[in-house]
Amino acid sequence: MILNANDVIKQYFTGADGKPMFSRDMIYRMARRKEIPSMKIGRRVLFSDKAMDQWIAEQNELPIPE
């Protein structure tokens, strides 16, 4: 599914209290800096739910100390 910034906030960046953790501007800034997976089609910045799920999983992986 393709998401816009508001969808990404609702699905991935909403706290337990229901409040957003990031603003829409911050999501666009993170996309521009390539900190989160995104694609640009024309002037629109869009996000894939599968890419976001994979990115979240990668962020949660902890290195195992040796």
Secondary structure, DSSP 8 states (H G I E B T S, - for coil): -EE-HHHHHHHHSB-TTS-BSS-HHHHHHHHHTTSS--EEETTEEEEEHHHHHHHHHHHH------
